[in-house]
């Protein structure tokens, strides 16, 4: 639970917090179909290189 950094560029100028919905998982909800890539870690930083991406994990059980 809590914040997990996914990218942390030295020249970062914005923070983007990725939060899953109810019943989701902080990383699993954003994995590719084959399970090898996580969107906010492996793809988003290429599109927004000066952004620091973090995910927030919490108890999502309803």
Secondary structure per residue as TSV (DSSP state, phi and psi in degrees):
chain	resnum	aa	ss	phi	psi
A	1	X	-	360.0	154.3
A	2	X	E	102.4	-166.4
A	3	X	E	-85.0	138.6
A	4	X	E	-127.4	116.3
A	5	X	E	-68.6	136.9
A	6	X	S	-111.8	-27.9
A	7	X	-	-152.3	146.4
A	8	X	-	-148.0	72.9
A	9	X	-	-66.5	143.6
A	10	X	T	-61.8	-33.5
A	11	X	T	-100.1	25.0
A	12	X	-	-61.4	141.0
A	13	X	-	-129.8	7.2
A	14	X	E	-152.8	145.5
A	15	X	E	-107.9	133.2
A	16	X	E	-121.1	119.3
A	17	X	E	-102.2	123.4
A	18	X	E	-101.5	122.6
A	19	X	E	-124.3	130.1
A	20	X	-	-79.6	165.0
A	21	X	-	-84.7	-178.2
A	22	X	T	-60.8	136.9
A	23	X	T	80.5	2.8
A	24	X	-	-95.2	-174.2
A	25	X	-	-131.2	141.9
A	26	X	T	-54.9	-36.3
A	27	X	T	-111.3	-41.6
A	28	X	G	-58.2	-32.1
A	29	X	G	-66.9	-18.1
A	30	X	G	-114.0	13.1
A	31	X	B	-78.9	151.7
A	32	X	-	-70.6	166.5
A	33	X	T	-57.8	-34.9
A	34	X	T	-86.5	-2.2
A	35	X	S	79.8	5.3
A	36	X	S	-94.9	-18.2
A	37	X	-	-124.1	148.2
A	38	X	B	-121.2	118.6
A	39	X	H	-49.6	-53.9
A	40	X	H	-72.8	-10.1
A	41	X	H	-99.1	-42.0
A	42	X	H	-100.6	-19.8
A	43	X	T	-119.6	-48.6
A	44	X	H	-57.8	-40.4
A	45	X	H	-61.4	-25.2
A	46	X	H	-70.6	-30.9
A	47	X	H	-83.6	-31.9
A	48	X	S	-131.6	75.9
A	49	X	T	-64.6	-22.5
A	50	X	T	-96.5	12.2
A	51	X	E	-97.3	140.0
A	52	X	E	-95.5	119.2
A	53	X	E	-99.1	130.5
A	54	X	E	-133.2	151.1
A	55	X	E	-112.1	153.4
A	56	X	E	-117.9	118.2
A	57	X	E	-98.0	140.0
A	58	X	-	-153.8	166.1
A	59	X	-	-69.6	109.5
A	60	X	-	-97.2	2.7
A	61	X	-	-63.4	139.0
A	62	X	-	-104.2	360.0
